[in-house]
Amino acid sequence: MAEAKTWTGGCHCGRVRYEVESDLESLVSCNCSICQKRGSILAFVPQSKFRLLSGQDALTDYQFNKKVIHHLFCSTCGVASFAEGEKPGGEPMVAVNVRCLDGVDVAGMTPSQFDGRSL
């Protein structure tokens, strides 16, 4: 198992910036309607491992279906670099789009497939 590392990331224009601590081992590619269109590769982390550095005022919240996940995106450039919600047990979590992390090459990554379309 890889050791957890602190990564930085954010949106395209740079208004939204954050740090996240993750080993980037358990990645997910979801086929739900929004993830498929965005091409997201997600790393799920506890809220305590995520820190928004800037851009709180730039975030727009989009919810759909059961309205339990806050799909946040930059109101300037439109990039959705993370989402917030809860794990099934109620623990706050953040789903980070690994494609939005600085210095990460997703070409060699093999995310697990998740059938979100069936939920």
Sequence and secondary structure as in RCSB ss.txt:
>XXXX:A:sequence
MAEAKTWTGGCHCGRVRYEVESDLESLVSCNCSICQKRGSILAFVPQSKFRLLSGQDALTDYQFNKKVIHHLFCS
TCGVASFAEGEKPGGEPMVAVNVRCLDGVDVAGMTPSQFDGRSL
>XXXX:A:secstr
    EEEEEE SSSSSEEEEEE   SEEEE SHHHHHHT  EEEEEGGGEEEEE GGGEEEE  TT  SEEEEET
TT    EEEEE TTS EEEEEEGGGBTT  GGG   EEE GGG 
